[in-house]
Amino acid sequence: MEFIKEIVRTNLFKITSLNSVSVLIKIGIGLVTSKLLAIFVGPSGMALVGNLRNFSNSLESIATLGFQNGIVKYVAETKDDRPQFQKLISTVCISLLVVAILLSGILYFFAAFWNQQIFGTHFEYEIVIKAMALALPWFAIAVFFLSIINGLGKFKSVIYVNIIGNLIGLLVSMSMILQYKTLGALLSIVITPALLFLVTYYFIAKEFQFSKLVQYQSFDFHVIRNLSSYSLMALVSSVLGPLVYLAIRKNVIFVVGIEQAGFWETMTRISTYYMLFISTILTVYFLPKLAVAKDNFETKKVFWSFYKNILPLFIIGLIFIYFSRTLLIKLLFTKEFLPVTNLFFWQLSGDVLKVASLILGYQFFAKKMTLAFILSELASLGVLYFSSIFLIKFFGIQGIVMAQALDNFTYLLVLAIYFRKSLF
């Protein structure tokens, strides 16, 4: 009991609790929105929404140049050095605006072409593409603002932004879907991220006068060169990862059938929900801490703070999920999905190993270890792909989650060895 009381009294626990509320709100909103889409737009509308969301995510990644983690690191390092801080803010802001406006022009003036690429020849949603074009610069700056707030160590503000943003998204989605159905659902996807600008600007304005900080003469290409490593790391993780999972899914369909592939997708979705708790707290709290850690001793303190305070709570949560898995499937889905319960053991085991390795993996971003990150990612994806092909032949769909657990174990082992001086 004393151990639990010590955890509860820490600032980390308070931030984690607030973050948990944020994630629960996001999950709840996601379930409500999915229900609305199912009722009002139907399967065909769902497919269109999925197409636009995939395109939107890719476009947003390009518009922000993959700078988010780099901004967090350098803001944390330069926040007390006014000239360097101004160079960073000015350079990134100008760069993002130039890229976003360029992309917006390509979207707006070639809306008919993008409409055909995303929705096909049977649907006319050029207005959605044009709305996206107008919203994109606002979204890019909103992401920039949020990264600054994170780098400044304003953890609670970051979580409040996420909560408010999710609530705004729910209101926009509900009103647009109820009024315009499929068109409304599509418009809500492109409008909601832009509205995040208003929320982030409010929190930025509490810290400093942003307009006076951004000066054209403070633009420095050296800042871009420093941040380019983060762009490369983001490109590897956001492009190669989905391609490998796509190849694995095609193999699953070929070997055991599309229904089994659907069960794996269901298990993956459940995993994504509870992993939100960890990924958010890592980004909001631990990444800035690692970024400013000056030596192995300070880094070790950050690592073991995670292992002592976060990992045990996560394991307890997964044990509860495992024993509630049948009820969970019936509640969230239907009885048709009960075979998914057979995948929980290996999925949850793999996720414990994944979470244990995530904090070590964030050291790549915190210390800008580009080559090591890329090599570890390529090796991890290779292990996952080839082990999944091998194990599915012997264990069916369970072979996929077994392969994920094996990959996570291998990744954790490699990182523990690589960061042994900081860890032990």
N, C-alpha and C positions, 0 to 999 in steps of 0.2 A: 504493500500500500504506500509506503514511503517513497518508493521509486516512482509510482504514478503521481504522487503529490508533487514531487520535484519537477516532473515533466510539465504538469499543469501550470506551475508557477512561472515557467520560462516564457520569454517574449516570443520565442519560436512557436510554442504551443498556441499562443494567442493569435499569431498570424496564421498558423495552420488551421485553426478553428474557423477564422473568418474566411480563409480560402476554401474550406470545406463547404461553407454556406454558399459561396460563389459558384462552386462546381455543382452543388445540388440544384441550385437555381438553373444553371445551364442545362443540366440533364433533364430537369422537369420541363423546361421550355422546349427542349428538343423533342420530348415525347408528345407534348401538346401540339407543336407545329406539325409533327409527322401525322398525328391523328387528323388534323385539319386538312392536310394535303390529301390524305387517303380518302376523306369524305367528299371534298369539294373539287379536286382536280382529277382523281382517278389514276389508274396505272399509266396512261399515256402522258398525263400531266406530270406525274412523278418522274418519268423518264426524261422529259424536257427540263425539269428542275435539276435533275442529276447532271445532265449535260452542261447546263449553264453554270452550276456550282463548280464542276471540274475545271471548266474554262476560266471562271472567275478566280479560282484559287491559283491557277498557273499564272494568270495575268498579274494578280496582286503580288506574287512572289517576284516577278520580273520588275514591277513598278517600285518595289522597296529594295531592289538590288541585293537582297539577302543580307542586308546590313544590320538587322535587329540585334543579334548577339554581340556584334562588334561595337555598336553604339553603346550598349549596356556596359561593356568592358571599359571603353575609353571615357565615357562620362564618369564612371566610378573613379577612374584614375586621374582625370583632369578637372574635376569639379571645384577644386580649391586653387587651381591655376587659371586665373581669368583669361589671359591671352590665348593659351592653348585650348581652353574650353570654348572660347569664341571662334577659334579656327575650326574646331570640330563641328560645332553647331552650324556655322555659316556654310561650310563646305558640303555637309550632308544635306542640309535644307535645299541649297541651290541645285545640287545634283539630282535629288529626288524630284524636285519640281520640274526640271528640264526633261527628265525621263518620263515622268507621268504625263506632262503636257504633250510630249511627242507621241506617246502611246494613245492618249485620248484623241489626238488628231487622226491617227491611223484607224482607230475604232469608229469615230464619228463619220468621217468622209467615205469610209468603205463599209458602212453598216450592212448593206445588202450582201456583201461577200461574207462577212462574219455570221450573219443570220443563216446563210445557207450552210456554212461549215458547222455551226452549232446545232441548228434546229432542222436542217434539211430543206428541201424545196417546197414542202407542203405547209409550212408554217411561216407567217409573216409577223416577226417580232423585232423589226428594225428599231422600234421605239425603245425597246429594252437595251439594245446595243448602244444607242445614243445616250440613254440615261446612264449607262455604265461609263461611257466616255466622259460625261460631265462630272460623275461622282469620283472617278479614279484619283485625281490629284488630292482631293480632300481626304480620301482614305489613306494615301501614302503619307501625308503629313500627320494624320492621326496615329499611324503606326510609329512614326518618328517621335512624336510627343510621348507616346506610351513608353518607348524605349528609354527616353531621357528620364522620365519619372522613375523608371525601374533602376537605371544607373545611379540616380541620386540617392537610392536606398529608401525611397518612399513606398515601402511594400504595401501598406494599407491603402494608399491612394491607387496603386495598380489594381488591387483587388476590387476597390470601389468602382473603378472605371469599368472593369469586366462585368460587375453586377449590373450597373446602370446600363451598359451597352446591351447586355442580354435582355433586360426588361424592355428597352426601347425596341429591340429586334422583335420581341413577342408582340408588342402593341402594333408595330408596323405590319408584321406578317398577318396578324389576325384581321386587321382592318382591310388590308389590301386583298387578302384571299377571299374574305367574305363578300367584298364588293366586286372584284374583278376576276375571281377564281384563278385560272391558270396564269393569265397575264399579271394579276396581282401578286401571285407567288413569285413569278420571275422578277418583277419590279422590286419586290421586297428584298430579294437577294442582293441587288445592286445598290439600293438606296440605304439600307441599314448600316453598312460599313462607313459610308460617308458621314452619317449622323454622329458617328463616334468622334469626329473632329471636334464638335461642340463640347463634348464631355472632357476630352483630353486637354483642350485649350483652357478650360476652367481650372483644371488642376495645375497646368503649366503656369498660368497667370499668377497663381498663388506663390510660385517660387521665384520668378523673375519676369522682367519685361522682354518678351521674346523678340518683338519687332526691333528693339534697340540693339539686341545681341547679334542679329543677322546682318552682316556687312559684306558687300561684294568684295572689298579689298582684303577681307580675311580669308578668302577662298584659298585653299592650299592643296595642291595635288598630292602632297605627301600623305595627307589624311586618307585620300582615296586609295593610295597604294597600300596603306596599312589595313584598310577595310576590305580590300579585294580578296584577301585570304578567306574572309568570312563568306563572301559571295561564292567562292569556289566550294567551300564546305557545304553551304546551303544547296548548291547545285547538285552535288553528289548525293546528298541525303534525300532531296525532294524529287529528283528525276530517276536515279538508278533504283532506289528502293521500290517505288510503285511499279517499275517495269519488271523487277524480279518477282514481286507478288502477283503481277498479272500473268507471268509465265507459269508460276506455280499453280495458279487457279485454273489455267487452261489444262495443265497436266492432271489436276484433280478431276475436272470434268471428263477428260478422256479416259482416265483409269477407273474411277468409281462412280461417275455420273454427276449430273447437275444438282440433284437433290442433296447429295452428300456435300457438294461444294457450298450449297446454301446453308447447311448446318455449320460448316466451318466459318462462313461469313457471319452467321448469327453469334457464334462464340467470340469472334473477333470484335463485333460491335459491343458486346457486354464488357469485354476486356477494355475496350477504348473508354467506356464510361468511367470505370473505377481508376484507370490509369491517369485520367485527367487530374485527380487529386495530387498525384506525385509530380507529373510534368509541370503543373502550374507552380507548385511550391518550389520546385527546383529552379525554374526560370525567375520567379519573383524574389526568392530569398537567397538561395545558395549560389547562383551564378555570380551575382555582384560580390558576394563574400570571397569566392575563389579568385575573382578578377583582381582584388586588392590584396590578396595574401602574398606576403613578400618572400616567404621562404617555405621550406618543407614542413617546418614545425607548425606554422599558421595554416598551411593547407591540410595537414593531418588533423588539426582541430576541427576544420570544416567538415572533412570526410566523416570523422567519428561522431560529430554532432548529428549528422544525418543517420548514421547507423544505430546510434543509441536512442534517438528521439522519434524518428520517422519510420524506419524499417520495421521495428517491432509492432507499431500500431497498424501498419499496412498488412503485416502477416496475420494479426488478429482479425482484421477485416476480411481477409481472404478465407480464413477458416470458417467464419460465419457465412460467407457467400457459398462455400463448398457444401455445407450442411443444409443450406436453404435453396440449393440449386433447382430442385424439382418445383418448388413453390414459385421461385423466381421465373422460371420458363413459362409456367402456366399464367402467371400474372402479366408478364410483359409480352408474351406471344400467345400461342395456342398449343393444344395437346399434340398437334402434328410435329412440333419442334422438340418433343421430349427426348429424342435420341441425342440432342445436344448435351444432355447431362453426362453422357459418357466421355465428353471431351474436357470436362472441367478440371480433373486432376492434373493432367499434363499442362493444360493452359495456365492454371494458377501456379503450378510449380515453376514453369518457365517465366512467369511474370515476376515472381519473387527474385529469381536470378537476374532478370532484366532490370528491376528496380535497384538491386544491389550494384549493378554495373553502370547505371545511368549517372550517378554522382561522379564516378571516375571519368566517364565519357565527357562530362561537362568541363573537365579540366582542359580538354582539347580546345574548346571555345574560349575559356577563360584566359589561357596562355597562348592562344593563336598558334596551335601546333598543327598546321595545315596538312603537311605530308603524313604525319602519324595518323591523323584522323582519317584521311582518304584511304590509306593502306588498311587500317583496321575495319573501315566500312566495307571495302571491297572483299576482304577476307571473310567478314561476317556474312555478307550476302552470298558469297560462294558456298560457305558451309551450309547455310540455310537451304539454298537451291538444291544442291546435290544430295544432302541428307534427306530432304523431303521426297525427292524422286526415289531414293533407295527404300526408305521406311514405309512409304505408302504401298509398296508392292507386298509387304509382309503384314502390315497392321491396318490397311485401309485408311480411312479418314483420320483415325487416331495417329497415324504416322506423321501427319502434318504438324499436329501440336507437339508430338514427341520431337520432331525436327526443330521446332522453335525452341523447345526447352534445351536441347543439345546445343543449339547455336548460342543461346543466352549463357549457358554454362561455359562454353569455350571462350566467348567474348569477355566474360567476367574474369576468367582465369588469366587470359592474355593481359587485360588491363591491370589486374592485381600485380602481375609480374612487372609490367612496364612502369607502373607508378609505385613500386614497392618502397622507394625511399620516402615518398610523401605519405604512404599508407601505414608503414610499419616503423 
